[in-house]
Amino acid sequence: QKEVEQDPGPLSVPEGAIVSLNCTYSNSAFQYFMWYRQYSRKGPELLMYTYSSGNKEDGRFTAQVDKSSKYISLFIRDSQPSDSATYLCAMSPYNTDKLIFGTGTRLQVFP
Amino acid sequence: DSGVTQTPKHLITATGQRVTLRCSPRSGDLSVYWYQQSLDQGLQFLIQYYNGEERAKGNILERFSAQQFPDLHSELNLSSLELGDSALYFCASSVAKGSQPGYVSAETQYFGPGTRLLVL
């Protein structure tokens, strides 16, 4: 079993929809949780970062962490075709830079 | 543009060969990380260097090695290449050292555009 599980999709939604992307994990030592966006043939870019449990909002993006359930989510409001990309969750235990990534969910937003 | 550069962008080689991938970190970043991304395994951490010294090791094969030079650029050497080594190889950099109590740094990795390796 992988430490981080993520549905590969693809997820196809109409423009303006609310998108929910999720990851589950098994290692209770994870403290830092990140979401990266990766466009085709590009490197991942950091979208959101949260520490421990709770919510964090940045524009149209909201990240949620539920450590009791070992479950993290990324919500995208008013989705745009430019949001079409692969979204990778990543997490890290305390006191290390080693990131463990999910396999990514491919999102397509159609006009 | 993340400020991290990687060369070459594409590399095609044959099984059994050796290749070197190069990474230049963002100005001021002391840590360099190497990752392998394949379709079936996703993004896998290989190795981290900080200011010239190996800092953390992940799922790196013995056929692979890396180093970080005094000017902070890094090279990833892949030898005795196999078909299964075909993948995207990413370099990331951060200012952080990590692995210190109270040191929060996991959020500051910036990724380069990657090198696409095809082993035939």
Chai-1 contact restraints between the chains, C-beta under 6 A:
chainA,res_idxA,chainB,res_idxB,connection_type,confidence,min_distance_angstrom,max_distance_angstrom,comment,restraint_id
A,Y32,B,A106,contact,1.0,0.0,6.0,A-B,restraint_1
A,G43,B,F90,contact,1.0,0.0,6.0,A-B,restraint_2
A,G43,B,F111,contact,1.0,0.0,6.0,A-B,restraint_3
A,G43,B,G112,contact,1.0,0.0,6.0,A-B,restraint_4
A,G43,B,P113,contact,1.0,0.0,6.0,A-B,restraint_5
A,G43,B,G114,contact,1.0,0.0,6.0,A-B,restraint_6
A,P44,B,F111,contact,1.0,0.0,6.0,A-B,restraint_7
A,Y49,B,E107,contact,1.0,0.0,6.0,A-B,restraint_8
A,S92,B,A106,contact,1.0,0.0,6.0,A-B,restraint_9
A,T96,B,G98,contact,1.0,0.0,6.0,A-B,restraint_10
A,T96,B,S99,contact,1.0,0.0,6.0,A-B,restraint_11
A,D97,B,A96,contact,1.0,0.0,6.0,A-B,restraint_12
A,D97,B,G98,contact,1.0,0.0,6.0,A-B,restraint_13
A,D97,B,S105,contact,1.0,0.0,6.0,A-B,restraint_14
A,D97,B,A106,contact,1.0,0.0,6.0,A-B,restraint_15
A,K98,B,F45,contact,1.0,0.0,6.0,A-B,restraint_16
A,K98,B,A56,contact,1.0,0.0,6.0,A-B,restraint_17
A,F101,B,G42,contact,1.0,0.0,6.0,A-B,restraint_18
A,F101,B,L43,contact,1.0,0.0,6.0,A-B,restraint_19
A,T103,B,G42,contact,1.0,0.0,6.0,A-B,restraint_20
